[in-house]
Amino acid sequence: MSSSSPLEEPIARPPAINYVVSFILVGLAWGLTTPFIRRAARTHKPAPHPLLDSPAVKQSWLRSKLYGAFFAVLDLLRNPRYAVPLVLNLTGSVWFFLLIGKAELSLTVPIVNAMAFLFTVLGEWFVEGKVISRETGIGMVLSLVGIALCVQSKT
């Protein structure tokens, strides 16, 4: 005899397309933003901070490192070329943690990481003009084959 009452309805699972779109969106948020973040960090020219040159800060090694790190982070976050892709990337992390609570973990992690790899390669091609080498192209195809095998093994 079942312990559940007849009034309880089984929880309906979302359609598979919802998971597919979610995997792609997280991979997109992680992978495509990486080249933009890297480019913004490389080309960043922070404004000078007079406080870092003050005698009180220069006397203490720890204080100078802490203030330096604080201003470096603050300067980057004030730069929209860095901050916008970073926020999108972190949003992908939130989506990922919500997704692993709903989707099967043994599928979610490899699929999302493979998607992030694929979108990082495409992002580097788009942002930096990097040529996708034959080996990288083969790796991308093999990643897609691996995703297909993971999904097929679970059905």
MIBA-244646 format. One record per residue: residue number from 1; y, z, x of N, C-alpha, C in turn; residue in one letter. Coordinates in Angstrom, 3 decimals. Layout:
   num        nc2        nc3        nc1       cac2       cac3       cac1        cc2        cc3        cc1   residuo
   NUM          Y          Z          X          Y          Z          X          Y          Z          X         A
...
This chain:
   num        nc2        nc3        nc1       cac2       cac3       cac1        cc2        cc3        cc1   residuo
     1     -1.169      0.000      0.829      0.000      0.000      0.000      1.240      0.000      0.879         M
     2      2.219     -0.794      0.534      3.430     -0.949      1.314      4.382      0.197      1.045         S
     3      5.095      0.631      2.077      6.040      1.729      1.917      7.410      1.238      1.468         S
     4      7.637     -0.080      1.451      8.944     -0.584      1.035      8.991     -0.716     -0.481         S
     5     10.161     -0.505     -1.015     10.317     -0.588     -2.466     10.409     -2.044     -2.889         S
     6     10.069     -2.342     -4.131     10.108     -3.721     -4.599     11.534     -4.270     -4.676         P
     7     12.540     -3.396     -4.627     13.921     -3.849     -4.720     14.457     -4.354     -3.385         L
     8     13.789     -3.993     -2.307     14.246     -4.435     -0.993     13.888     -5.899     -0.784         E
     9     14.890     -6.667     -0.347     14.653     -8.077     -0.071     14.483     -8.257      1.435         E
    10     13.615     -9.179      1.812     13.477     -9.425      3.260     14.775    -10.015      3.814         P
    11     15.040     -9.687      5.058     16.249    -10.183      5.717     16.043    -11.649      6.058         I
    12     16.941    -12.481      5.579     16.846    -13.917      5.845     17.367    -14.217      7.242         A
    13     16.631    -15.026      7.975     17.056    -15.433      9.310     17.965    -16.644      9.187         R
    14     19.005    -16.703     10.005     19.885    -17.871      9.968     19.129    -19.132     10.391         P
    15     19.627    -20.293      9.981     18.969    -21.538     10.392     19.007    -21.704     11.919         P
    16     18.046    -22.448     12.434     17.934    -22.653     13.886     19.183    -23.313     14.466         A
    17     19.849    -24.140     13.690     21.048    -24.824     14.190     22.133    -23.817     14.566         I
    18     22.188    -22.691     13.881     23.161    -21.644     14.219     22.922    -21.126     15.634         N
    19     21.658    -20.950     15.988     21.333    -20.474     17.325     21.638    -21.541     18.368         Y
    20     21.306    -22.787     18.061     21.568    -23.882     18.993     23.059    -23.975     19.294         V
    21     23.874    -23.952     18.240     25.329    -24.015     18.418     25.820    -22.795     19.196         V
    22     25.273    -21.631     18.909     25.672    -20.412     19.622     25.340    -20.497     21.104         S
    23     24.137    -20.976     21.430     23.748    -21.130     22.837     24.715    -22.073     23.542         F
    24     25.031    -23.185     22.903     25.935    -24.171     23.514     27.335    -23.588     23.685         I
    25     27.827    -22.862     22.680     29.174    -22.295     22.771     29.289    -21.260     23.888         L
    26     28.281    -20.420     24.047     28.312    -19.426     25.120     28.246    -20.129     26.474         V
    27     27.337    -21.096     26.600     27.257    -21.853     27.851     28.558    -22.576     28.154         G
    28     29.186    -23.106     27.131     30.475    -23.781     27.282     31.554    -22.799     27.724         L
    29     31.592    -21.632     27.082     32.598    -20.622     27.425     32.409    -20.114     28.847         A
    30     31.183    -19.966     29.287     30.931    -19.489     30.643     31.093    -20.595     31.674         W
    31     30.500    -21.736     31.422     30.449    -22.785     32.430     31.722    -23.589     32.571         G
    32     32.291    -24.016     31.460     33.445    -24.905     31.536     34.703    -24.189     32.009         L
    33     34.784    -22.886     31.780     35.980    -22.156     32.208     35.966    -21.824     33.699         T
    34     34.809    -21.777     34.313     34.700    -21.385     35.717     35.534    -22.257     36.657         T
    35     35.472    -23.591     36.561     36.306    -24.398     37.458     37.809    -24.190     37.231         P
    36     38.203    -23.948     35.996     39.622    -23.702     35.711     40.072    -22.378     36.323         F
    37     39.237    -21.348     36.218     39.553    -20.043     36.807     39.645    -20.169     38.325         I
    38     38.677    -20.873     38.926     38.667    -21.040     40.383     39.912    -21.794     40.856         R
    39     40.273    -22.876     40.154     41.455    -23.653     40.549     42.722    -22.812     40.426         R
    40     42.844    -22.055     39.342     44.035    -21.215     39.156     44.108    -20.131     40.230         A
    41     42.979    -19.553     40.603     42.983    -18.517     41.639     43.332    -19.098     43.006         A
    42     42.848    -20.311     43.288     43.141    -20.947     44.578     44.608    -21.316     44.728         R
    43     45.208    -21.799     43.651     46.586    -22.293     43.735     47.613    -21.231     43.369         T
    44     47.164    -20.025     43.124     48.064    -18.949     42.697     48.981    -18.523     43.843         H
    45     50.262    -18.470     43.564     51.274    -18.022     44.542     51.998    -16.820     43.941         K
    46     51.539    -15.611     44.243     52.165    -14.432     43.635     53.575    -14.175     44.159         P
    47     54.368    -13.598     43.299     55.726    -13.201     43.695     55.631    -11.973     44.599         A
    48     56.579    -11.810     45.516     56.549    -10.613     46.380     56.857     -9.355     45.569         P
    49     56.237     -8.280     45.963     56.454     -6.986     45.312     57.063     -6.029     46.340         H
    50     58.345     -5.693     46.172     59.015     -4.816     47.137     58.331     -3.453     47.295         P
    51     57.696     -2.986     46.242     57.026     -1.689     46.315     55.949     -1.685     47.405         L
    52     55.280     -2.823     47.601     54.226     -2.900     48.624     54.777     -2.757     50.034         L
    53     56.068     -3.046     50.211     56.697     -2.935     51.535     57.381     -1.591     51.754         D
    54     57.321     -0.716     50.754     57.984      0.578     50.905     57.230      1.449     51.911         S
    55     57.947      2.314     52.610     57.299      3.172     53.623     56.230      4.089     53.030         P
    56     56.429      4.574     51.807     55.457      5.484     51.205     54.113      4.789     50.995         A
    57     54.153      3.528     50.610     52.914      2.784     50.376     52.279      2.373     51.701         V
    58     53.101      1.958     52.659     52.572      1.509     53.949     51.941      2.633     54.760         K
    59     52.337      3.866     54.532     51.802      4.997     55.303     50.359      5.307     54.923         Q
    60     49.986      5.036     53.695     48.640      5.359     53.238     47.826      4.073     53.074         S
    61     46.726      3.985     53.812     45.856      2.819     53.722     45.317      2.676     52.307         W
    62     44.843      3.782     51.709     44.267      3.750     50.370     45.321      3.349     49.340         L
    63     46.491      3.929     49.427     47.558      3.610     48.486     47.958      2.136     48.588         R
    64     48.046      1.616     49.801     48.434      0.207     49.960     47.360     -0.716     49.376         S
    65     46.093     -0.367     49.545     45.009     -1.187     48.978     45.004     -1.112     47.454         K
    66     45.197      0.092     46.904     45.204      0.239     45.447     46.379     -0.503     44.811         L
    67     47.566     -0.332     45.375     48.738     -1.047     44.853     48.565     -2.560     45.010         Y
    68     48.040     -2.978     46.145     47.819     -4.401     46.379     46.855     -4.994     45.361         G
    69     45.758     -4.290     45.097     44.784     -4.769     44.111     45.393     -4.784     42.711         A
    70     46.147     -3.742     42.380     46.790     -3.669     41.066     47.731     -4.855     40.850         F
    71     48.584     -5.128     41.825     49.541     -6.226     41.676     48.839     -7.585     41.700         F
    72     47.758     -7.714     42.457     47.017     -8.977     42.484     46.427     -9.278     41.106         A
    73     45.805     -8.269     40.489     45.236     -8.451     39.149     46.335     -8.723     38.136         V
    74     47.413     -7.961     38.200     48.526     -8.140     37.273     49.134     -9.533     37.397         L
    75     49.324    -10.006     38.612     49.878    -11.348     38.826     48.968    -12.428     38.258         D
    76     47.668    -12.288     38.479     46.732    -13.284     37.945     46.725    -13.275     36.421         L
    77     46.738    -12.084     35.823     46.707    -12.009     34.362     47.998    -12.516     33.727         L
    78     49.092    -12.486     34.469     50.355    -13.035     33.968     50.392    -14.554     34.074         R
    79     49.471    -15.121     34.821     49.408    -16.566     35.019     48.534    -17.171     33.917         N
    80     49.109    -17.929     32.967     48.310    -18.480     31.871     47.222    -19.449     32.333         P
    81     47.428    -20.113     33.470     46.396    -21.027     33.979     45.136    -20.263     34.376         R
    82     45.276    -18.982     34.652     44.137    -18.123     34.986     43.704    -17.307     33.770         Y
    83     44.677    -16.754     33.057     44.376    -15.812     31.974     43.677    -16.470     30.787         A
    84     44.102    -17.662     30.399     43.500    -18.319     29.225     42.018    -18.627     29.459         V
    85     41.650    -19.285     30.579     40.215    -19.497     30.799     39.438    -18.190     30.951         P
    86     40.070    -17.179     31.544     39.392    -15.888     31.686     39.090    -15.271     30.323         L
    87     40.054    -15.313     29.415     39.840    -14.766     28.070     38.730    -15.546     27.353         V
    88     38.740    -16.872     27.481     37.668    -17.671     26.874     36.311    -17.321     27.474         L
    89     36.265    -17.124     28.795     35.030    -16.750     29.471     34.529    -15.389     28.975         N
    90     35.437    -14.436     28.874     35.048    -13.103     28.401     34.638    -13.130     26.928         L
    91     35.255    -14.008     26.154     34.848    -14.182     24.763     33.399    -14.661     24.704         T
    92     33.039    -15.560     25.623     31.656    -16.003     25.710     30.704    -14.852     25.980         G
    93     31.145    -13.894     26.784     30.304    -12.718     27.057     30.101    -11.879     25.803         S
    94     31.147    -11.744     25.009     31.012    -11.004     23.743     30.046    -11.737     22.825         V
    95     30.215    -13.060     22.709     29.295    -13.849     21.881     27.861    -13.687     22.365         W
    96     27.678    -13.674     23.696     26.341    -13.534     24.261     25.703    -12.210     23.850         F
    97     26.462    -11.122     23.965     25.892     -9.824     23.612     25.589     -9.725     22.123         F
    98     26.376    -10.377     21.298     26.057    -10.435     19.870     24.815    -11.288     19.630         L
    99     24.691    -12.354     20.394     23.569    -13.270     20.239     22.253    -12.647     20.669         L
   100     22.248    -11.879     21.760     20.976    -11.308     22.212     20.477    -10.230     21.255         I
   101     21.359     -9.743     20.395     20.914     -8.802     19.380     20.214     -9.483     18.222         G
   102     20.411    -10.789     18.067     19.839    -11.539     16.946     18.741    -12.507     17.355         K
   103     18.943    -13.210     18.462     17.987    -14.229     18.902     16.966    -13.610     19.846         A
   104     15.903    -14.351     20.074     14.854    -13.867     20.966     15.360    -13.859     22.413         E
   105     15.225    -12.732     23.062     15.767    -12.535     24.408     15.169    -13.501     25.419         L
   106     13.863    -13.755     25.324     13.210    -14.628     26.298     13.654    -16.084     26.172         S
   107     14.302    -16.441     25.082     14.887    -17.771     24.942     16.381    -17.752     25.244         L
   108     17.047    -16.723     24.783     18.507    -16.676     24.881     18.992    -16.718     26.321         T
   109     18.455    -15.878     27.162     18.946    -15.764     28.540     18.757    -17.061     29.326         V
   110     17.550    -17.645     29.374     17.431    -18.882     30.159     18.220    -20.048     29.576         P
   111     18.277    -20.150     28.260     18.996    -21.265     27.647     20.486    -21.152     27.929         I
   112     21.052    -19.963     27.719     22.493    -19.791     27.931     22.850    -19.993     29.406         V
   113     22.045    -19.476     30.310     22.335    -19.654     31.737     22.208    -21.119     32.161         N
   114     21.213    -21.823     31.623     21.084    -23.245     31.937     22.268    -24.023     31.369         A
   115     22.697    -23.671     30.159     23.867    -24.331     29.565     25.118    -24.063     30.407         M
   116     25.262    -22.835     30.887     26.415    -22.500     31.728     26.394    -23.336     33.005         A
   117     25.222    -23.503     33.601     25.092    -24.340     34.797     25.513    -25.777     34.495         F
   118     24.995    -26.323     33.405     25.314    -27.713     33.049     26.813    -27.889     32.813         L
   119     27.418    -26.962     32.088     28.844    -27.085     31.798     29.707    -26.807     33.030         F
   120     29.217    -25.994     33.963     29.955    -25.782     35.209     29.989    -27.074     36.017         T
   121     28.865    -27.750     36.107     28.813    -29.025     36.835     29.750    -30.034     36.178         V
   122     29.693    -30.139     34.857     30.575    -31.070     34.149     32.046    -30.674     34.304         L
   123     32.310    -29.366     34.283     33.677    -28.883     34.465     34.216    -29.191     35.852         G
   124     33.374    -29.025     36.879     33.801    -29.361     38.243     34.078    -30.859     38.374         E
   125     33.284    -31.664     37.693     33.520    -33.108     37.696     34.861    -33.424     37.034         W
   126     35.137    -32.764     35.912     36.358    -33.016     35.159     37.593    -32.444     35.858         F
   127     37.527    -31.194     36.301     38.686    -30.498     36.861     38.960    -30.908     38.299         V
   128     37.917    -30.934     39.109     38.097    -31.153     40.543     37.718    -32.559     40.992         E
   129     37.190    -33.354     40.072     36.785    -34.706     40.436     35.556    -34.752     41.319         G
   130     34.756    -33.677     41.326     33.550    -33.659     42.156     32.543    -34.679     41.627         K
   131     31.930    -35.367     42.557     30.892    -36.328     42.199     29.599    -35.559     41.941         V
   132     28.921    -35.924     40.873     27.635    -35.294     40.572     26.575    -36.038     41.373         I
   133     26.030    -35.347     42.360     25.043    -35.992     43.247     23.742    -36.243     42.492         S
   134     22.932    -37.081     43.091     21.636    -37.392     42.484     20.797    -36.129     42.326         R
   135     20.813    -35.275     43.353     20.030    -34.038     43.290     20.523    -33.122     42.173         E
   136     21.837    -33.037     42.031     22.394    -32.201     40.961     22.042    -32.787     39.601         T
   137     22.116    -34.102     39.476     21.737    -34.764     38.224     20.282    -34.496     37.875         G
   138     19.424    -34.570     38.885     18.000    -34.266     38.659     17.844    -32.811     38.231         I
   139     18.582    -31.914     38.886     18.524    -30.501     38.506     18.991    -30.276     37.076         G
   140     20.014    -31.020     36.657     20.492    -30.904     35.280     19.423    -31.364     34.294         M
   141     18.782    -32.479     34.590     17.713    -32.990     33.712     16.553    -32.004     33.683         V
   142     16.170    -31.481     34.849     15.071    -30.512     34.886     15.425    -29.233     34.123         L
   143     16.691    -28.830     34.157     17.128    -27.667     33.375     16.938    -27.921     31.884         S
   144     17.315    -29.113     31.447     17.133    -29.464     30.035     15.654    -29.519     29.657         L
   145     14.831    -30.040     30.567     13.387    -30.058     30.330     12.844    -28.631     30.245         V
   146     13.316    -27.770     31.131     12.901    -26.364     31.099     13.293    -25.680     29.797         G
   147     14.506    -25.963     29.313     14.931    -25.402     28.021     13.985    -25.892     26.918         I
   148     13.696    -27.179     26.928     12.801    -27.746     25.899     11.435    -27.081     25.956         A
   149     10.908    -26.859     27.174      9.611    -26.209     27.308      9.644    -24.766     26.807         L
   150     10.721    -24.049     27.108     10.856    -22.666     26.625     10.860    -22.636     25.099         C
   151     11.634    -23.511     24.504     11.718    -23.551     23.035     10.379    -23.953     22.442         V
   152      9.739    -24.991     23.025      8.471    -25.460     22.512      7.395    -24.393     22.606         Q
   153      7.419    -23.583     23.668      6.396    -22.559     23.839      6.524    -21.433     22.811         S
   154      7.715    -21.280     22.244      7.946    -20.204     21.267      7.683    -20.646     19.834         K
   155      7.479    -21.964     19.625      7.266    -22.428     18.249      5.796    -22.530     17.929         T
